[in-house]
Amino acid sequence: MPVLLRGLKSFPIDLSAIVTVADDGGSSGRLREELSMPAPGDIRNVIAALSDAEPMLLDLFQHRFQNGNGLSGHSMGNLLLAAMNSITGDFFHGIKEISRVLNVKGNIFPIANQNMFLHAEMMDGSVVSGESKIPTSGKKIKRVFLSPEPVQPLPEAVKAVKEADLVVIAPGSLYTSTLPNMIVSQIGDALRETQGEVVYVCNVMTQHGETTDYTASDHVQAIQDHIGEGCLHSIVVHNQIIDDEVRKMYAVEHASPVINDQDRLREMGVNVIEGDIIDQNQTSLRHDTTKVAKLLYSMLD
């Protein structure tokens, strides 16, 4: 999501980012456990992506302490969000205040204003709890769900989806980053009810422990299995050959290119948008913020 937002913020559009707060690893996990607050890490990265603050201030916001009893591993931005949550007594209000200080373009909405937890039911019937533990379980995922139920989404987030001209589902870890936002029931309903087009920017590579051997249509199928049909209109897929050296590097991580199986995608009623959407200057495969932003902006014409 931050990669897409960094490109989109330069266009004359009204941006709203809806961000998961189910992370339970690292600094976010520690703050959740100690302060019973929503996870701040993904929010922090989106604030940094949409901010027009001075580079030094952003470096400070993203700084991660390497030493210190109790401080080691925490990022300054996470601590600031935790402090604002304490001062205002409301996570969303704290985000708005920090966004104002850092001159953020657009709106940032946590999916919910409460502490919530991600769980996965595996194909063998077992349940793994915790966003950070799901990909390392060594088991194939059947579905993910949240607790406590029902999760009450932020009303502003639901409204933003319903009123959008274009809803973009960002690339990322399918089961632990993308779906946690979508499986909140009112958000799923809003995706079906929105008058705008819903487009999914598909991952370029599979992810070991989540989407091993998944094609593009398998990603779409997982979304439809959780949310129902009719929630996705289009998919953006990479259509260039991936270099053999890059493939070898990812093979060590048990990852491979996501196959663009267009015929099945079209059978599923999804419009396929192809393009060269990766940053060729990076040693690892990353979506190109400018290329993807231009493509998405063109869909608003």
C-alpha positions in Angstrom: 0.0 0.0 0.0 2.7 2.6 0.8 4.3 2.0 -2.6 1.0 2.8 -4.4 0.2 5.8 -2.2 3.6 7.4 -2.7 2.8 7.6 -6.5 -0.9 8.5 -6.2 -0.3 11.4 -3.8 1.2 13.5 -6.7 -2.1 13.3 -8.7 -5.0 15.7 -8.2 -7.2 13.2 -6.5 -8.9 12.8 -3.1 -7.1 9.9 -1.4 -8.3 7.7 1.4 -6.2 4.8 2.7 -7.9 2.1 4.8 -5.2 0.3 6.8 -5.2 -3.0 8.7 -4.4 -3.0 12.4 -4.1 -6.7 12.9 -0.3 -6.9 12.9 1.1 -8.7 16.0 4.8 -8.9 15.3 7.8 -6.7 16.4 7.2 -3.3 17.8 3.5 -3.2 16.9 2.9 -6.5 18.7 4.6 -5.4 21.8 2.7 -2.1 22.0 -0.6 -4.0 21.3 0.1 -6.3 24.2 1.3 -3.7 26.7 -1.2 -0.9 25.9 -4.2 -2.8 24.4 -4.2 -0.6 21.3 -4.6 -1.3 17.6 -1.4 -2.2 15.8 0.4 1.1 14.7 3.0 -0.3 12.3 1.1 -0.3 9.0 -0.5 3.0 9.9 3.0 4.5 10.5 4.2 3.4 7.0 1.1 4.8 5.3 1.6 8.2 7.1 5.2 8.3 5.9 4.2 7.5 2.4 1.5 10.3 2.3 3.5 12.9 4.2 5.1 16.0 2.6 7.1 16.7 5.7 10.8 17.5 5.7 13.0 14.4 5.0 14.7 14.7 8.4 11.3 14.7 10.2 10.3 11.6 8.2 13.6 9.9 9.0 12.9 10.7 12.7 9.4 9.3 12.4 10.6 6.1 10.8 13.7 5.7 13.1 13.9 2.3 14.8 15.9 2.1 18.0 18.7 -0.5 17.9 19.6 -0.3 21.6 18.1 0.5 25.0 16.4 -1.5 27.6 12.7 -1.7 26.4 13.3 0.6 23.5 15.2 -1.7 21.2 13.1 -2.7 18.2 10.6 0.1 18.6 10.2 2.7 15.9 9.7 6.4 16.9 6.5 6.6 14.8 4.9 3.6 16.6 5.8 5.3 19.9 4.3 8.6 18.8 1.1 6.8 17.7 0.9 5.0 21.0 1.4 8.3 22.8 -1.3 10.1 20.8 -3.7 7.2 21.4 -3.1 7.7 25.2 -3.4 11.5 25.0 -6.6 11.5 22.9 -8.0 8.3 24.2 -8.9 7.4 20.6 -6.6 5.8 18.0 -8.2 7.4 15.0 -8.1 10.9 16.5 -4.4 10.3 17.3 -3.8 9.4 13.6 -5.5 12.6 12.5 -3.4 14.7 14.8 -0.1 13.2 13.7 -1.2 13.4 10.0 -1.8 17.1 10.5 1.7 17.6 12.0 3.4 15.7 9.2 1.4 17.3 6.4 -0.2 14.2 5.1 -2.1 14.3 1.8 -5.4 12.5 2.1 -7.2 10.6 4.8 -5.9 7.6 6.7 -8.5 5.3 8.3 -7.6 2.3 10.5 -10.0 -0.5 9.5 -11.2 -0.4 13.1 -10.7 1.7 16.1 -10.2 -1.3 18.3 -7.6 -4.0 19.1 -8.4 -7.0 16.9 -6.7 -10.4 16.2 -6.3 -12.4 13.0 -6.7 -16.2 12.9 -6.4 -18.7 10.1 -8.2 -22.0 9.7 -5.9 -24.4 7.9 -6.8 -27.1 5.5 -6.3 -29.8 8.2 -8.8 -28.1 10.4 -6.4 -26.6 12.9 -6.5 -22.9 13.7 -3.4 -20.7 13.9 -3.7 -17.3 15.7 -1.6 -14.2 15.1 -0.7 -12.4 11.8 3.0 -13.2 12.3 2.5 -16.9 13.0 0.2 -17.8 10.1 2.8 -17.8 7.3 5.3 -19.8 9.3 2.9 -22.6 10.3 3.9 -24.8 7.4 0.2 -25.5 6.6 -2.0 -24.5 3.7 -4.5 -21.8 4.6 -8.2 -22.4 4.1 -9.6 -19.1 5.4 -8.8 -16.2 7.7 -11.1 -14.6 10.3 -11.0 -11.9 13.0 -11.8 -11.7 16.6 -13.5 -10.4 18.6 -16.6 -10.7 16.4 -18.2 -8.6 15.1 -15.4 -6.2 14.3 -16.9 -2.7 14.1 -15.3 -0.9 11.1 -14.6 2.8 11.3 -17.8 4.4 9.8 -15.5 6.8 7.8 -13.8 3.8 6.2 -17.1 2.3 5.1 -18.3 5.6 3.7 -15.0 6.1 1.8 -15.4 2.8 0.0 -19.1 3.4 -0.9 -18.4 6.9 -2.3 -15.1 6.2 -4.1 -14.8 6.5 -7.9 -12.0 3.9 -7.7 -11.3 1.4 -5.0 -7.8 -0.1 -5.1 -6.9 -3.3 -3.3 -3.2 -3.0 -2.8 -0.7 -5.8 -3.3 0.8 -7.5 -0.3 0.6 -10.6 1.8 -2.8 -12.0 0.6 -4.1 -13.6 3.8 -2.3 -11.5 6.4 -2.4 -8.0 4.9 -4.9 -7.8 2.1 -7.8 -9.9 3.3 -7.9 -8.7 7.0 -9.4 -5.4 5.7 -11.9 -7.0 3.4 -13.3 -9.7 5.7 -14.9 -7.0 8.0 -18.5 -7.6 7.0 -19.5 -4.0 6.4 -16.4 -3.4 4.2 -17.3 -6.5 2.1 -20.8 -5.1 1.7 -19.5 -1.7 0.8 -17.2 -3.2 -1.9 -20.3 -4.8 -3.6 -22.4 -1.6 -3.2 -19.9 1.0 -4.3 -20.6 2.8 -7.6 -16.8 3.0 -8.3 -14.7 0.3 -10.0 -12.9 -2.1 -7.6 -9.4 -3.0 -8.9 -7.0 -5.5 -7.4 -3.2 -4.8 -8.0 -2.0 -8.4 -8.0 1.2 -9.6 -6.4 4.1 -10.3 -8.9 5.6 -13.1 -6.9 4.1 -15.9 -4.7 4.7 -15.9 -1.0 5.9 -19.0 0.8 3.5 -20.0 3.6 0.6 -18.0 2.1 0.3 -18.3 -1.7 2.7 -21.0 -2.8 2.0 -21.9 -6.5 -0.9 -19.4 -6.7 -1.8 -18.0 -10.1 -3.4 -14.6 -10.5 -6.9 -16.2 -10.6 -6.1 -18.1 -7.4 -5.6 -14.8 -5.7 -8.9 -13.6 -7.0 -10.6 -16.9 -6.0 -9.3 -16.5 -2.4 -10.8 -13.0 -2.2 -14.1 -14.2 -3.7 -14.2 -17.2 -1.3 -14.0 -14.7 1.6 -16.1 -11.8 0.4 -18.3 -13.3 -2.3 -18.6 -12.8 -6.0 -19.1 -9.3 -7.4 -16.6 -7.6 -5.2 -13.9 -7.3 -7.8 -14.2 -5.8 -11.2 -10.6 -5.6 -12.5 -7.1 -7.0 -11.8 -3.8 -5.4 -12.7 -1.1 -8.0 -13.6 2.5 -7.8 -14.6 3.0 -9.0 -18.2 6.8 -9.0 -18.7 9.3 -11.8 -18.4 11.1 -11.9 -15.1 14.9 -12.3 -15.3 16.3 -15.7 -14.5 18.7 -14.4 -11.9 15.8 -12.8 -10.1 13.8 -16.0 -10.3 16.8 -17.9 -8.8 17.0 -15.4 -5.9 13.3 -15.8 -5.1 13.5 -19.6 -5.5 15.7 -19.7 -2.4 12.6 -18.2 -0.6 10.4 -20.8 -2.3 8.7 -18.0 -4.3 8.0 -17.9 -8.0 6.3 -15.5 -10.5 2.5 -15.3 -10.3 1.2 -16.8 -13.5 -1.1 -14.5 -15.4 -3.9 -17.0 -16.3 -6.1 -14.6 -18.3 -8.6 -17.1 -19.6 -9.7 -18.2 -16.1 -9.7 -14.6 -14.9 -12.1 -13.7 -17.7 -14.3 -16.7 -16.9 -14.5 -15.4 -13.4 -15.9 -12.1 -14.8 -12.8 -10.0 -14.0 -11.4 -7.5 -16.4 -7.6 -8.0 -17.0 -5.3 -5.0 -17.2 -1.8 -5.9 -18.2 1.4 -3.8 -17.9 5.0 -3.6 -16.9 4.4 -2.6 -13.3 7.7 -3.4 -11.6 10.6 -1.2 -10.7 13.5 -2.6 -12.9 16.1 -0.6 -10.9 15.5 -2.7 -7.7 17.4 -5.9 -7.1 14.3 -7.4 -5.5 10.9 -7.3 -7.3 8.8 -4.3 -6.2 5.9 -2.6 -7.8 6.9 0.7 -9.5 5.2 3.5 -7.6 5.1 5.8 -10.7 4.0 3.2 -13.2 1.2 1.8 -11.1 0.0 5.3 -10.0 -0.2 6.4 -13.7 -2.1 3.3 -14.6 -4.6 3.7 -11.8 -5.1 7.4 -12.4 -5.9 6.6 -16.1 -8.8 4.5 -14.9 -10.4 7.6 -13.4 -10.7 9.3 -16.8 
